[in-house]
């Protein structure tokens, strides 16, 4: 069995636990990104990006920040579109310029 990150040694995260991680990502002001790969390896640094589009715009036409629920909807959408792929949720801190969070949110669906 391949291990990609720290959470890989835990039982699979429930949707509520993944949403709690998404809430932490947003609460800290990190920039969210979703990546996916159907054939990742431990040395594979470049996964394909899933576009995260703003779902609402403010009064002045500026995009509003995503909520944890909206971010989860993007994760689910990526997993549905790519059922054989691993889906990773990342949180980038623009102040320190470091990736603060990165974990596999969805694994490939079994039996397909």
Buried (B, 14 or more C-beta within 10 A) or exposed (E): EEEBEEBEEEEEBEEEBBBEBBBBBBEEEBBBBBBBBEEBEEEEEEBEEBEBEEEEEEEEEEEEEBBBEBBBEBBBBBBEEBEEBBBBBBBBBEEEEEEBBBBBBBBBEEEE
